[in-house]
């Protein structure tokens, strides 16, 4: 791959990652509730999951999963169920008062729990491996080491996922610092929960062959 092709690959990964989805919504929500410094763990979980998915695509597992209706369906419905669960949990927790302001004590949640949440939501995306498989095929060049190119693209996917998740968490942190009313913050949390729920339902009813 030429330098221009690497640049185009990076821009493609960042552009796709910036599209709002379950992982970015979670990063935003965690940034709003716990602050961007704590949401680093969420972003790291997201990045690790994306790196694993990209690595799976690079070694050919993506083609196997996409080619197997059973395997793809298992991943699809398991991911959809988890997103619905997250949505319901966030909606039900929205009545809990949210601490506002940059200098106030924030809700307590361990970095491990935030990491697990970021990882689980990202890994639940049933089409991520298929996307990475298609993306790598478009950019992989016959010139140069194949393993080196795939390793580089996998690393870029992980780094891009972390950067985008952190961007959303910082945005969420800024919203928290605006010291909005409790009603608005509860409405925001319920909106994010509703989006998770709808994403899960949408994935569940999407056609497998798409």
Secondary structure, DSSP 4 states (H G I P E B T S, - for coil): --HHHHHHHHHHHHHHHHS--HHHHHHHHHHHHH-HHHHHHHHHHHHHHHHHHHHHHHTTHHHHHHH-HHHHHHHHHHHHHHHHHHHHHHHHHTTSPPP-STTSPPPP--HHHHHHHHHHHHHT-TTHHHHHHHHHHHH--SSS-HHHHHHHHHHHHHHHHHHHHHHHHHHHHHHHHTT--HHHHHHHHHHHHHHHHHHHHHHHHS-TT-
